[in-house]
């Protein structure tokens, strides 16, 4: 019975952690606006979110000044 309970717990925790992750657009901060962080952040934007992408780039430029 402990094995069954462990499997159910693992599935539940996996689902909970998966639902916590991203899905949203990256925040404007020092990590996301420098080097590799910028590369990763820009890849989160799609062609439908071009205006949000530009807002992110402008925010990073303002942060770096």
N, C-alpha and C positions, 0 to 999 in steps of 0.2 A: 504494500500500500504506500510505503514511503516513496518508492520510485514513481508511482503515478502522481503523487502530490508534488514531487520535485519537477516533473515534466510540466504539469499545469502551472506551477509557479514560474518556471522558466519562460513559458509561452506568455503568461500574463506580463511579466517584467519586460520581455522583449517588445510586446505590443505597446506597453506604456512608454518605454524609451523611444520607440519609433515615432509615436505621436507627439513627443516633446520636441523633436528636432525641427529645424528650419522650416522651409516652406515659404517664409517671408523674404522680403528683400533685405540685403545687408544694411547694417547701420553705418552711419558716418562716424568713424572713430579712428584713432591713430593706427590701430592694427590693420583695419580694412583699407586704409588710405596709403599704405606704404608697401612697396615692393611686391612680394608674393601675395600679400593680403589683397592688394588691388587686383591682381590677376584673378584670384579666386572670387572676389566680390563681383567683378565685371562679368564673369561667366554665369552668374546667377540671373542676369538680366536677359530677356528675350527680345525679339523684334517688337512685340506688343508693348513692352515696357520701356521704349526708347526715351520717353520724357522723364521717367523715374531714373533712368541711367544717367541722363544729362544732369539731373538734380544732384545725384550722388557725386558725379565728377566735379560739379561746381562746389559742392560742400567740401569735398576733399581739398580742392584748391584753396578755399577760404580757410580751412583748418591748417594748411601748411604755410600760410602767410604769417 
